[in-house]
């Protein structure tokens, strides 16, 4: 690690919590962020919906059971 980076890191860690949060926000915003596609947005919406449902007590099933049910419903069982 470059000496300058080590110094900046030490100085950043010495900042008050609120100042560190502002610094992090500024640094993250300065990064090149890839474009979010419609597919990405759809997956994010689905994930947020599922998280909300789980946090609010909706029953969930394990993946293996889900796929077994799909195979059964479509007549794909061996």
C-alpha positions in Angstrom: 0.0 0.0 0.0 1.4 3.4 -0.9 2.5 5.6 2.0 0.1 8.4 1.0 -2.8 6.0 1.1 -1.8 4.8 4.5 -1.7 8.4 5.8 -5.1 9.2 4.3 -6.6 6.0 5.8 -5.2 6.9 9.2 -6.6 10.5 8.9 -10.0 9.2 7.8 -10.2 6.8 10.6 -9.5 9.6 13.1 -12.5 11.6 11.9 -15.8 11.8 13.8 -18.4 9.2 12.8 -20.5 11.7 10.9 -17.6 13.0 9.0 -16.5 9.5 8.1 -20.0 8.8 6.8 -19.9 11.9 4.6 -16.5 10.9 3.3 -17.7 7.4 2.5 -20.7 8.8 0.6 -18.5 11.2 -1.4 -16.0 8.4 -2.3 -18.6 6.0 -3.3 -20.4 8.6 -5.4 -17.1 9.3 -7.2 -16.8 5.7 -8.4 -17.9 4.9 -11.9 -21.1 2.9 -11.4 -22.3 0.6 -14.2 -25.6 1.4 -15.7 -28.5 -0.3 -14.0 -30.6 -2.2 -16.6 -34.3 -2.9 -16.5 -33.5 -6.5 -15.6 -31.3 -5.3 -12.7 -34.2 -3.1 -11.5 -36.7 -6.0 -11.8 -34.4 -8.3 -9.7 -33.9 -5.5 -7.1 -37.7 -5.0 -6.9 -38.3 -8.7 -6.5 -35.6 -8.9 -3.8 -37.0 -6.0 -1.9 -40.5 -7.4 -2.1 -39.3 -10.8 -0.8 -37.3 -9.2 2.0 -40.4 -7.2 3.1 -42.5 -10.4 3.0 -40.1 -12.4 5.0 -39.7 -9.6 7.6 -43.4 -9.5 7.9 -43.9 -13.2 8.5 -44.8 -14.6 5.1 -44.1 -18.3 5.0 -41.2 -19.2 2.8 -40.1 -22.6 1.3 -36.6 -24.0 0.6 -35.3 -23.9 -2.9 -35.2 -27.7 -3.3 -38.9 -28.0 -2.3 -39.7 -25.1 -4.7 -38.0 -26.8 -7.7 -39.5 -30.2 -6.8 -43.0 -28.6 -6.8 -42.2 -27.0 -10.2 -41.1 -30.3 -11.6 -44.2 -32.0 -10.2 -46.6 -29.3 -11.5 -45.1 -29.5 -15.0 -45.0 -33.3 -15.1 -41.2 -33.3 -15.3 -40.7 -35.8 -12.5 -38.7 -38.8 -13.3 
